[in-house]
Amino acid sequence: MLKTILSSIALVVLFLLFYLVLCVLIAGVATIINHFRKKPGKDVFWRTFLDMFLNILDPLNWF
């Protein structure tokens, strides 16, 4: 029983780490794309990263 719970928790943690890396990559690409626009913004990386990463923590998006 305890082993099943721990493996489930480990699976969720691995999923969140994978999602974190994916968010960092997408935010990096958004920053590079925004750099070549006519009016580049200053906080594109953090705005994109936080928008994507915190979106999965919202329970309304789970269903």
Steps between C-alpha positions, in 0.01 A plus 500: 500500500769748598709403198206575269445841659868589475520391137191709420655804666825440312307480173329833568833662591659368179209633296535845661875501432440407136237772473741749662767424239242527221384838631857629518566392140182660367560820697854511361370468146243772567779726629710439189204567271410815693860624475466532122170688511485875450403574863661239723364465854717469806332220693389262225678198649352530849156598375485200263655258749276595791191508283567146378634342819242645739224409256541129579464569873151646449246228583247649258725392211517136609158401365 
